[in-house]
Amino acid sequence: MSVTLYQAHDLTRANTLGLPSVAERFAAPRNVEALNESLRMARAHAWPLTVLGGGSNLILPERLSGLVLQPAMSDWWLEAQGNAVRVHVDAGVVWHELVMALASRGLWGTENLALIPGHCGAGPIQNIGAYGVELAEVLEAVHVVHLDDGHETVLAAADCGFGYRDSIFKRTLDGRVIITRLVLRLSRTPTPRLGYADLASRVGKSPTPLAVAEAVCAMRQEKLPDPAQLGNAGSFFKNPLVDAKTADNLRVDHPDLPHFLQLDGRVKLAAGWLIDRGGLKGWRRGHFAVHDRQALVLVHLGGGSADELLSFADEVAARVADRFGVVLEREPRLA
């Protein structure tokens, strides 16, 4: 076989929450051929299939039956086209390492997305975004392998149904494909995105992509706990989108409520602010807590389970709903 199959494989270190989890079977194919071999085995034995990326936006149960696949294809290369540069990157490449490598080469487009944890293949699923930039803005195409028969197709970004933390991979293609490669389109022409005042104040008037990426890293490190030190999945709740009337009513009682008007007329609110003003920053129950510096992050203090985490998160959301009448939606996915 061109792929090694592991039995009773420990996934505790394979998810940034650090939840204890064991895969009945596990494989990390290093090329598409090995991936298809793994899929053929799963189909032949009717094994349930779970696809794992960097484990940064995932809640794992204590045991995963069937086969867990973690694509480990790790090549990337550049294709220059004048000032435009096309970047081909395999799914197993670490996203942050790619961003810093591109920024150090003077390429614009992904620098605001520095220090987002996880692998490149998981990026399109939730359309990762930060500091005013979303992956969809620089993504040209997504290569996928279909689980039912192993055939490969390429989806243009326009066909991926991207929205705020959303994509076709969460909807009609959920559980039907594995992402194997991304194609990004970056530029050598300076195009800094400095809409966030904190970011603009750190980089000056004519920053390089690397300067922006390093500033983003510094800002994230000041606000967010390191998963290697304290288990977490980054932002646990999406920033809620509400209609303009709801936002206006909330601002009557809370004039300092952060709010961001969207192109469709809705208003995006800051979930972290709602949790904080709900008196929950630093709140702890059992093995989980709301982070004491960034209320949008739920942290794992050790020894807990996925069920306990979900119960804790539900309580946070319920208290926000009671206080503000706003529904919070979980961002990490259940395996």
C-alpha positions as CSV (number, residue, x, y, z in Angstrom):
1,M,0.0,0.0,0.0
2,S,1.1,3.6,-0.7
3,V,-0.6,4.8,2.5
4,T,-0.1,3.6,6.1
5,L,-3.2,2.8,8.1
6,Y,-2.9,3.3,11.9
7,Q,-5.2,1.6,14.4
8,A,-6.5,3.3,17.6
9,H,-4.7,6.5,16.7
10,D,-4.6,9.3,19.4
11,L,-6.0,12.6,18.0
12,T,-5.6,14.6,21.2
13,R,-2.7,16.6,19.8
14,A,-4.4,16.8,16.4
15,N,-7.0,19.3,17.6
16,T,-6.2,22.7,19.0
17,L,-8.8,22.4,21.7
18,G,-6.8,19.4,23.1
19,L,-9.9,17.3,23.5
20,P,-9.1,13.6,24.1
21,S,-10.1,11.7,21.0
22,V,-9.1,8.4,19.4
23,A,-9.6,7.4,15.8
24,E,-10.5,3.8,15.1
25,R,-8.3,4.0,12.0
26,F,-6.2,6.9,10.7
27,A,-4.3,7.7,7.5
28,A,-2.3,10.7,6.4
29,P,-2.0,10.4,2.6
30,R,0.9,12.4,1.0
31,N,-0.5,12.5,-2.5
32,V,-3.8,12.2,-4.4
33,E,-3.0,8.5,-5.3
34,A,-2.6,7.6,-1.7
35,L,-5.7,9.6,-0.8
36,N,-7.7,7.6,-3.4
37,E,-6.4,4.3,-2.1
38,S,-7.6,5.3,1.4
39,L,-11.0,6.2,0.0
40,R,-11.2,2.9,-1.8
41,M,-10.6,1.0,1.4
42,A,-13.2,3.1,3.2
43,R,-15.8,2.3,0.5
44,A,-14.9,-1.4,0.4
45,H,-15.4,-1.8,4.1
46,A,-18.2,0.8,4.4
47,W,-16.2,2.7,7.0
48,P,-17.6,6.0,8.2
49,L,-15.2,8.8,7.0
50,T,-13.9,11.9,8.8
51,V,-11.6,14.4,7.2
52,L,-9.2,16.3,9.5
53,G,-7.2,19.3,8.6
54,G,-5.1,21.1,11.2
55,G,-7.8,20.5,13.8
56,S,-8.1,24.3,14.6
57,N,-11.9,24.7,13.9
58,L,-13.1,21.3,15.0
59,I,-14.7,19.7,18.0
60,L,-13.8,16.0,18.3
61,P,-15.7,13.4,20.2
62,E,-13.9,10.9,22.4
63,R,-14.0,8.2,19.7
64,L,-14.2,8.4,15.9
65,S,-15.3,5.2,14.3
66,G,-14.3,4.2,10.7
67,L,-11.4,6.0,9.1
68,V,-10.0,9.5,9.8
69,L,-8.1,11.0,6.9
70,Q,-5.7,13.9,7.3
71,P,-4.4,15.0,3.9
72,A,-0.6,15.5,4.2
73,M,0.1,16.8,0.7
74,S,2.6,19.6,1.4
75,D,3.9,21.2,-1.8
76,W,3.4,24.8,-3.1
77,W,4.8,26.8,-5.9
78,L,4.4,30.2,-7.7
79,E,3.4,31.0,-11.2
80,A,4.3,34.5,-12.1
81,Q,2.1,36.6,-14.5
82,G,3.6,40.1,-14.5
83,N,2.6,41.8,-11.3
84,A,0.1,39.0,-10.6
85,V,1.3,35.8,-9.1
86,R,-0.7,32.6,-9.0
87,V,0.0,30.4,-5.9
88,H,-0.7,26.7,-6.1
89,V,-0.7,25.2,-2.6
90,D,-1.5,21.6,-1.4
91,A,-4.1,21.1,1.3
92,G,-1.6,19.9,4.0
93,V,0.5,23.1,4.0
94,V,0.2,25.0,7.3
95,W,-1.7,28.2,6.5
96,H,0.3,30.6,8.6
97,E,3.6,29.3,7.3
98,L,2.4,29.9,3.8
99,V,1.2,33.5,4.6
100,M,4.5,34.5,6.1
101,A,6.5,32.9,3.1
102,L,4.3,34.9,0.6
103,A,4.6,38.1,2.6
104,S,8.4,37.8,2.8
105,R,8.4,37.5,-1.0
106,G,6.6,40.9,-1.3
107,L,3.3,39.4,-2.4
108,W,0.1,41.1,-1.4
109,G,-3.3,39.5,-0.6
110,T,-3.0,37.1,2.4
111,E,-1.0,39.2,4.9
112,N,-4.1,40.2,7.0
113,L,-4.7,36.4,7.4
114,A,-1.5,35.7,9.3
115,L,-1.5,33.5,12.4
116,I,-4.8,31.9,11.6
117,P,-4.2,28.3,12.7
118,G,-4.9,25.2,10.5
119,H,-4.0,23.8,7.2
120,C,-4.7,25.4,3.8
121,G,-7.2,22.8,2.7
122,A,-9.6,23.8,5.5
123,G,-9.5,27.5,4.7
124,P,-12.2,27.5,2.0
125,I,-14.6,25.5,4.1
126,Q,-15.4,28.4,6.5
127,N,-13.9,31.1,4.2
128,I,-11.3,32.2,6.8
129,G,-11.1,35.9,7.4
130,A,-9.5,38.5,9.6
131,Y,-8.9,42.3,9.7
132,G,-11.2,43.1,6.9
133,V,-10.0,40.4,4.4
134,E,-11.5,37.0,3.5
135,L,-9.9,34.1,1.7
136,A,-12.6,34.3,-1.0
137,E,-11.0,37.6,-2.1
138,V,-7.7,36.0,-3.2
139,L,-8.9,32.5,-4.0
140,E,-9.1,31.6,-7.7
141,A,-9.8,27.8,-7.6
142,V,-10.2,24.8,-5.4
143,H,-9.2,21.3,-6.4
144,V,-11.3,18.5,-4.9
145,V,-11.5,14.7,-4.9
146,H,-15.0,13.3,-4.7
147,L,-15.5,10.7,-2.0
148,D,-18.0,8.5,-4.0
149,D,-15.7,7.5,-6.8
150,G,-12.4,9.4,-6.4
151,H,-12.7,11.6,-9.5
152,E,-11.1,15.0,-9.4
153,T,-12.6,18.4,-10.3
154,V,-11.6,22.0,-10.0
155,L,-14.1,24.6,-8.7
156,A,-13.8,28.3,-9.6
157,A,-14.0,30.5,-6.6
158,A,-17.3,31.9,-8.0
159,D,-18.8,28.5,-7.7
160,C,-17.9,28.0,-4.1
161,G,-20.8,29.9,-2.6
162,F,-18.7,32.0,-0.3
163,G,-20.3,34.0,2.5
164,Y,-19.3,35.1,6.0
165,R,-17.7,32.0,7.5
166,D,-19.6,30.0,4.9
167,S,-19.2,28.1,1.7
168,I,-20.6,25.3,-0.5
169,F,-18.3,22.9,1.4
170,K,-20.5,23.4,4.5
171,R,-23.7,22.9,2.5
172,T,-24.2,20.8,-0.7
173,L,-20.6,19.5,-0.8
174,D,-20.4,18.7,2.9
175,G,-19.3,15.1,3.3
176,R,-19.0,14.7,-0.5
177,V,-15.5,16.0,-1.3
178,I,-12.0,16.4,0.1
179,I,-10.1,19.6,-0.8
180,T,-6.6,18.7,-2.1
181,R,-5.2,22.0,-3.5
182,L,-5.9,25.7,-3.6
183,V,-5.0,28.3,-6.2
184,L,-4.6,31.8,-4.9
185,R,-4.1,35.0,-6.9
186,L,-1.8,37.6,-5.3
187,S,-0.1,40.7,-6.5
188,R,3.3,42.5,-6.4
189,T,1.4,45.8,-6.5
190,P,1.1,47.4,-3.1
191,T,-2.5,47.0,-1.9
192,P,-2.5,47.2,1.9
193,R,-5.9,46.7,3.6
194,L,-5.7,48.8,6.8
195,G,-9.3,49.5,7.6
196,Y,-8.8,48.5,11.2
197,A,-7.4,51.5,13.1
198,D,-5.2,49.4,15.4
199,L,-3.6,47.7,12.4
200,A,-3.0,51.0,10.5
201,S,-1.4,52.6,13.5
202,R,1.2,49.9,13.7
203,V,2.5,49.8,10.1
204,G,2.8,53.4,8.9
205,K,1.9,54.8,5.5
206,S,3.9,52.6,3.1
207,P,4.1,49.1,4.7
208,T,5.4,46.0,3.1
209,P,3.3,42.8,3.2
210,L,5.6,41.4,5.8
211,A,5.2,44.4,8.0
212,V,1.4,44.0,7.8
213,A,1.6,40.3,8.5
214,E,3.9,40.8,11.5
215,A,1.6,43.5,12.9
216,V,-1.3,41.2,12.6
217,C,0.6,38.5,14.4
218,A,1.4,40.9,17.2
219,M,-2.2,41.9,17.5
220,R,-3.5,38.4,17.6
221,Q,-0.9,37.3,20.1
222,E,-1.9,40.1,22.4
223,K,-5.6,39.1,22.3
224,L,-5.7,35.4,21.7
225,P,-4.3,32.5,23.7
226,D,-1.7,30.2,22.1
227,P,-3.4,26.8,21.5
228,A,-0.1,25.1,22.4
229,Q,-0.4,26.6,25.9
230,L,-4.1,26.7,26.4
231,G,-6.5,24.6,24.4
232,N,-8.9,26.6,22.2
233,A,-10.4,26.7,18.7
234,G,-9.9,30.5,18.2
235,S,-13.2,32.4,17.8
236,F,-15.9,30.1,19.1
237,F,-18.8,32.1,17.9
238,K,-19.5,33.9,14.7
239,N,-20.1,37.6,14.8
240,P,-23.9,37.8,14.5
241,L,-25.7,39.5,11.6
242,V,-28.9,41.3,12.5
243,D,-31.3,43.6,10.7
244,A,-30.7,47.4,10.9
245,K,-33.7,47.9,13.2
246,T,-32.4,45.4,15.7
247,A,-29.0,47.1,15.7
248,D,-30.5,50.5,16.2
249,N,-32.7,49.3,19.1
250,L,-29.6,47.8,20.8
251,R,-27.6,51.0,20.4
252,V,-30.2,53.0,22.3
253,D,-29.3,51.1,25.4
254,H,-25.7,50.4,24.4
255,P,-24.3,53.3,22.4
256,D,-20.8,51.9,22.4
257,L,-21.9,48.6,20.7
258,P,-19.5,47.8,17.9
259,H,-21.5,47.5,14.7
260,F,-20.5,47.2,11.0
261,L,-23.0,47.8,8.2
262,Q,-22.9,45.1,5.5
263,L,-23.6,45.5,1.8
264,D,-26.9,43.7,2.1
265,G,-28.1,46.2,4.7
266,R,-27.7,44.0,7.7
267,V,-25.4,44.9,10.5
268,K,-22.6,42.7,11.9
269,L,-22.2,42.8,15.7
270,A,-19.2,41.8,17.8
271,A,-19.9,38.5,19.5
272,G,-17.0,39.1,21.9
273,W,-18.4,42.4,23.0
274,L,-21.8,40.8,23.7
275,I,-20.3,38.0,25.7
276,D,-18.1,40.5,27.6
277,R,-20.9,42.9,28.4
278,G,-23.0,39.9,29.4
279,G,-20.6,39.6,32.3
280,L,-19.1,36.3,31.0
281,K,-15.4,37.2,30.4
282,G,-13.4,34.9,32.6
283,W,-16.4,32.9,33.6
284,R,-15.5,29.3,34.3
285,R,-17.5,26.1,34.7
286,G,-15.9,22.7,35.1
287,H,-13.1,22.1,32.6
288,F,-13.9,25.1,30.3
289,A,-13.8,28.9,30.6
290,V,-14.4,32.1,28.7
291,H,-11.0,33.6,28.1
292,D,-10.2,36.4,30.4
293,R,-8.7,38.7,27.7
294,Q,-10.8,37.8,24.7
295,A,-14.4,36.8,25.4
296,L,-14.9,35.3,21.9
297,V,-12.6,32.5,22.8
298,L,-13.6,29.5,24.9
299,V,-10.6,27.7,26.5
300,H,-10.1,24.1,27.6
301,L,-8.5,23.9,31.0
302,G,-7.9,20.1,30.7
303,G,-9.8,17.0,31.4
304,G,-13.1,17.9,29.7
305,S,-15.1,16.3,26.9
306,A,-16.8,17.5,23.8
307,D,-20.2,17.2,25.4
308,E,-19.2,19.3,28.3
309,L,-17.8,22.0,26.0
310,L,-21.0,22.1,24.0
311,S,-23.1,22.4,27.1
312,F,-20.8,25.3,28.3
313,A,-21.1,27.0,24.9
314,D,-24.8,26.7,24.9
315,E,-25.0,28.4,28.3
316,V,-22.8,31.3,27.1
317,A,-25.1,31.7,24.0
318,A,-28.2,31.5,26.2
319,R,-27.0,34.2,28.5
320,V,-26.3,36.5,25.6
321,A,-29.7,35.8,24.1
322,D,-31.4,36.6,27.4
323,R,-29.4,39.9,27.8
324,F,-29.4,41.2,24.2
325,G,-31.9,39.1,22.3
326,V,-29.2,38.1,19.8
327,V,-28.5,34.5,18.8
328,L,-24.9,33.4,18.7
329,E,-23.9,30.7,16.3
330,R,-21.0,28.3,17.0
331,E,-18.1,28.5,14.6
332,P,-16.1,25.3,15.1
333,R,-17.6,22.2,13.4
334,L,-18.5,19.0,15.1
335,A,-16.6,16.0,13.7
